[in-house]
């Protein structure tokens, strides 16, 4: 399998706390992307980080990529109840080729 | 913001029937994809389509599946003879040549009974 694991599988935090999700993969990538999915809904692209980048920010999101460890993390700062969703990492090995998704982290943010 | 539109949002079909899932990608996008997500499982790649032909397909995408871009705007996924295990959420996606990430549609929930 080209894709590793995401952890944790589920994360429950209080509003205002930070949430960190991790993703590992097995072979070299062109880029790694994070997506959000509200229950039963579509996938929303959050952020893309290329293999030559180490960190990227978008609003309250911070993504890091460590190609030597083949891992990435997504940090959501100052979480809100509206951040409750499943978060998936997806690896792209050939820019614009197929995405390989992880199993996802189910985030619950309690008001 | 431009969207990928999928119809219908939910389709129920009898086992053995043919279904066509429809997608309207973003107008200036050139690469199109279908993915599926069986309930509670990870999102899986089915097929990619560029320049009016399949560029890559997964082992899931067997002879029962086909894709078409019949009129330059719609992008369809056809399942010829549905099985119970085809029940899933099917997502269409597209990307532009500039490539800043995929835009996914909101999905079609297919239920085979």
Interface residues (C-beta under 8 A of the other chain):
Chain A: X33 X35 X40 X41 X42 X43 X44 X45 X47 X48 X88 X90 X95 X96 X97 X98 X99 X100 X101 X102 X103 X104
Chain B: X31 X33 X35 X42 X43 X44 X45 X48 X56 X58 X89 X91 X93 X95 X99 X100 X101 X102 X103 X104 X105 X106 X107 X109
